[in-house]
Amino acid sequence: MTGLRWGILATGGIAHAFASDLRTAGLTLTAVGSRSAESGERFSREFDIPRVHSSYADLVSDPDVDIVYVSTPHPMHADNAILALENGKHVLVEKPFTLNGAEAARVQDVARRTGLLAMEAMWTRYLPHMLRVRELVQEGALGDIRALTADHTQKISTDPAHRLNDIALGGGALLDLGIYPISFAWDILGAPTSVTAAANLGATGVDDEVATIFTHERGAVSTSLSASHAAGPNTASIIGTEARIDIDRVWYTPTSFRLVSPDGTVRESFESDIEGRGMQFQALAAERYVASGANDSDILPLSETVAIMDTLDEVRRQIGLRYPGEA
């Protein structure tokens, strides 16, 4: 621990999960900001947070806060992150980092100007099983990687008022769910050299299902399927010439995997054994970066976050999905 004092911006469901894991890890929760005084007070009591602010501006100007976790709906991420950076706070921004690539670039510009850490809360990348997967890939245990496949499919409410079905809030499967397998493909195979996407748009105009096929350098292919109203296996595989990695359900949370030879021999098994949901690992990484004087993540650099948002923009262009207010 580096002793950073965390502020939580907004008090929705994901903020509850994050705050719980910060407490599990013994990190310092100093303040919460909410536009609802009642919600802020309730959140502070639940997690024993000493300071409650009735506006985001008051939270980010609090001298006892060093780093802010931004957990508002997608269209607010950019402005909230910039507000915190402009007030001298490091930021961990819930994924997707912003609504689109242009907004991500805006945040990146401010982070570079201020010299502060701005990091996407793609917590999966920091989980212990993903660290080991990355090691095996880098060691060449899989040989030449030829393919990657992953799904993120859930059965979520079809109520038009639900956040995931609200186009004004950046709803749809892509930004909430598809960001996971797409970021995973970037992590293992690098930037796509071609993007192909197809989707079903629902009654409210958001994507209920979206599938992608990417090609990558040296000809590797990645595929993803994301859906918000039908639950699938939520597994992932990385397939190489010398071995494959099969990641069990639910692949983007703490789970198990196997390194399997072409003849079916299991060469290595990994079982996750952690406390909490696992969101603390990204927070611990953020604290390490700040302590070392780094202003970027070595696991998910900000430039890669921006480029991934550009990829999501291209997916949306192909499926005909535009959010209100976009050019």
ZIKA-V283250 format. One line per field, one symbol per residue. burial: + if it has 24 or more other C-alpha atoms within 12 Angstrom, else -. Layout:
burial: ???
//
This chain:
burial: ---+++++++++-++++++++++-+-++++++++----+++-++--+-++++++++++++++-++++++++++++++++++++++++++++++++++++++++++++++++----+++++++++++++++++++-++---++-+++++++++++--------++++++++++++++++++++++++++++++--++++++++-+++++++++++++---++++++++++----+++++++-+++++++-+++++++++++---------+-+----+++++++++++-++----+++-++++++++++++++++++--+-+++----
//
